[in-house]
Amino acid sequence: MKWTANQGIIHPMVTADFSWTPRIITVKFTVEEPVDCYRAAVQEDNGRSWEDSCVEIFLQNPANPAEYFNFETTSRGFVLAARGTGRENRQTLSLDTIAKIKRSGTTPSIQDDSVYWTMTVEIPAEIFGIKAFEAPLCGNLYKCADKANTPHYLSAFPIETEKPDFHRPEFFNILE
């Protein structure tokens, strides 16, 4: 992205493998980031995950296209999940609901000046109040760490805003 916040830094390298069945969406993130981009302080679900090294899945609600869900997962597997129509007035999902989101990853490891980690997130259709997913699924995937020594903001699909703003469903695209 051409945001000022990303200028002059070495960005993390991130790949995301997105797949889905009628019952579950699965995204496997593989991250290599400079040590200065890495942070791991959050220690609970529904914490301030975006401040840590975090990968995020934003999905339009198939049951109500006017709203979207955000699932923000730290490198240690803590999830912040919420729903709503925009950045403001988001409804955080209950801890019981978040417990239905399967998370598995590798322990972050340091090699040379980089931190390597993976995180796989499995989101069941029932969280959206539906029995099965159907195509198309729209959304965006992100990587950030607002409170790292070197903050950064990456997205799978472009977001045409002056400053980083992931809560922009008008820039969602079909996830395949």
C-alpha positions in Angstrom: 0.0 0.0 0.0 1.1 3.5 -0.6 0.1 4.8 2.8 2.6 7.2 4.5 2.6 4.8 7.5 4.2 2.1 5.3 6.9 4.3 3.7 10.6 3.6 4.3 10.1 0.3 6.2 10.9 -3.3 5.4 7.5 -4.9 5.2 6.5 -8.4 6.5 6.1 -11.1 3.8 2.7 -12.7 4.2 0.9 -15.5 2.3 -2.7 -16.5 2.9 -4.3 -19.7 1.7 -8.0 -19.2 1.6 -10.4 -22.2 1.3 -14.0 -23.0 2.3 -16.5 -25.8 2.5 -20.2 -25.3 3.0 -19.5 -25.5 6.8 -16.1 -23.8 7.4 -13.9 -21.0 6.1 -10.2 -21.8 6.5 -7.4 -19.3 6.1 -3.7 -20.3 6.7 -1.4 -17.3 7.1 2.4 -17.7 6.8 4.3 -14.7 8.1 7.9 -13.6 7.9 8.5 -10.2 9.5 11.4 -8.1 10.6 12.0 -8.3 14.4 11.0 -4.6 14.7 7.6 -5.4 13.1 6.9 -8.1 15.6 4.9 -7.7 18.9 3.2 -10.2 21.1 1.6 -8.6 24.3 -2.1 -9.4 24.0 -3.0 -12.3 26.3 -6.8 -12.8 25.9 -9.5 -13.2 23.3 -11.3 -9.9 22.5 -8.2 -8.0 23.4 -6.5 -5.3 21.4 -5.2 -7.7 18.8 -4.5 -5.1 16.1 -1.7 -3.7 18.4 0.2 -7.0 18.2 1.5 -8.9 15.2 -1.9 -9.8 13.8 -3.5 -11.3 10.7 -7.1 -10.4 10.0 -10.1 -11.8 8.1 -12.9 -9.4 7.3 -15.9 -11.0 5.7 -19.2 -9.7 4.4 -22.0 -11.4 6.3 -23.7 -13.8 3.9 -26.9 -13.6 5.9 -26.9 -9.7 5.9 -24.7 -8.1 3.2 -25.1 -4.7 4.9 -22.8 -5.9 7.7 -19.4 -7.5 8.0 -17.5 -9.5 10.5 -13.8 -9.0 11.5 -11.7 -11.8 12.9 -8.3 -10.5 14.1 -5.8 -13.2 15.3 -2.5 -12.6 17.0 0.6 -14.7 16.4 -0.2 -16.4 19.7 -3.8 -17.3 18.6 -5.8 -14.8 20.5 -8.9 -13.5 18.6 -10.8 -10.3 18.5 -14.1 -10.9 16.7 -16.9 -8.4 16.0 -19.7 -7.5 13.6 -21.4 -4.4 12.4 -22.0 -2.1 9.4 -18.9 0.0 9.8 -15.9 0.9 12.1 -18.2 2.5 14.7 -20.7 0.6 17.0 -19.2 -2.8 16.4 -20.7 -5.7 18.4 -18.0 -7.8 19.9 -18.8 -11.6 19.7 -19.1 -13.4 23.0 -16.2 -15.5 24.3 -18.4 -18.6 23.9 -18.8 -17.8 20.2 -15.1 -17.0 19.7 -14.3 -20.4 21.3 -15.9 -22.0 18.2 -13.2 -20.5 16.0 -10.4 -23.1 15.7 -6.9 -21.6 15.7 -3.6 -23.4 15.2 -0.2 -22.1 14.4 3.5 -22.5 14.9 5.3 -20.9 17.8 7.0 -17.7 16.5 10.7 -18.3 15.9 13.6 -15.9 15.2 16.1 -16.6 12.5 18.6 -13.8 11.7 16.6 -10.6 11.9 13.2 -12.1 11.1 10.3 -13.7 13.1 8.6 -16.6 11.4 5.1 -17.8 12.3 1.9 -19.4 10.9 -1.7 -19.2 12.0 -4.6 -21.2 10.6 -8.1 -19.9 11.4 -11.2 -22.0 10.9 -14.5 -20.1 11.1 -17.7 -22.1 11.1 -20.8 -21.0 9.2 -22.9 -21.0 12.4 -21.1 -17.9 13.7 -22.8 -16.0 10.8 -26.2 -17.5 11.8 -26.3 -19.7 8.6 -26.1 -23.5 8.1 -23.8 -23.3 5.0 -21.6 -20.9 3.1 -22.4 -20.3 -0.6 -20.3 -18.5 -3.3 -19.4 -15.8 -3.6 -17.7 -14.9 -0.3 -16.5 -11.3 -0.1 -14.0 -9.7 2.1 -10.3 -8.8 2.6 -7.3 -10.1 4.4 -4.9 -8.0 6.4 -1.7 -8.0 8.4 -0.8 -5.3 10.9 0.9 -4.4 14.2 -0.1 -1.0 15.3 2.1 -1.0 18.5 5.2 -2.7 17.1 8.4 -0.8 17.1 7.8 -0.6 13.3 4.0 -0.4 12.7 2.8 -1.6 9.4 -0.5 -2.2 7.5 -0.9 -4.7 4.6 -4.0 -5.9 2.7 -4.7 -8.5 0.1 -6.9 -6.2 -1.9 -6.1 -2.5 -2.4 -7.8 0.1 -0.1 -7.9 3.5 -1.8 -7.7 5.7 1.3 -5.2 8.3 2.5 -4.5 6.5 5.7 -4.7 2.7 6.6 -8.4 1.8 7.2 -9.3 -1.8 7.2 -13.0 -1.1 8.0 -13.9 -0.2 4.4 -16.2 -2.9 3.0 -16.5 -1.0 -0.2 -13.0 -2.3 -1.0 -13.9 -6.0 -0.3 -13.4 -8.4 -3.1 -14.4 -12.0 -3.9 -12.2 -14.4 -1.9 -11.1 -17.5 -3.8 
